[in-house]
Amino acid sequence: MIQYRVQALKDLKVIFQHFDKYPLISQKQGDYLLFKNVLDLIENKEHLTMEGLRKILAVKASMNNGLSDVLKVAFPGIVPVNRDKIPISVSSINPYWLAGFVEGEGCFLVNIKASKTTSLKKAVQLKFKICQHKRDEQLLINIVDFLGFGRIYKVNEAGIEILVTKFTDIINLLTLFKEYPLQGAKSKDWLDFCTIVELMQNKAHLSASGLDQICKIKAGMNTGRELL
């Protein structure tokens, strides 16, 4: 696991300039706006007073996972500030943004399952997923509207996901991301996924040798991939 961190106030201002010009289009924009409020408090030296520190904690209480149990005990009575709900429209989504979003939040999966209808007694199912917190349900609805396919499912009490399994829809994904390719490490999973799609288009998954080839590719994808 590696991280990119920015902590110096002067550097954070550069980050802010970027996101002020190119706003986030998920509910994370709410975290960003609250984060900017904290920077204003720090610049005004309010963090050096107990009153100012409690203001910062009230903002933190509305961000991400809120206050830790340790902070709740150390600073009782903190009331979270109001958090604005970010309006999201389909027009905010474009293919370049979607490719970047999928790089961070999407997943290309290959499932080999038992089958009573194939001669090999196994079947290959391709899946594309985008998972988010339930607060961003509208964003996922808009992505489905933008793509023109996919369905939204509840994963657990806090999580929801877009799921695409229909083979013709998977082909449409190939067309989209070939024109607007992923740029990070996930692009390697995408290329392997494309290879498996092509094998299936050529009916290779119906033969023992073809299924074995697919299984070997699958084994090196996602958590099975060695990244140097």
Summary of the structure (lengths in Angstrom):
residues: 228
radius of gyration: 22.3
end to end distance: 12.3
largest distance: 73.2
contacts: 599
relative contact order: 0.09
helix: 54%
strand: 14%
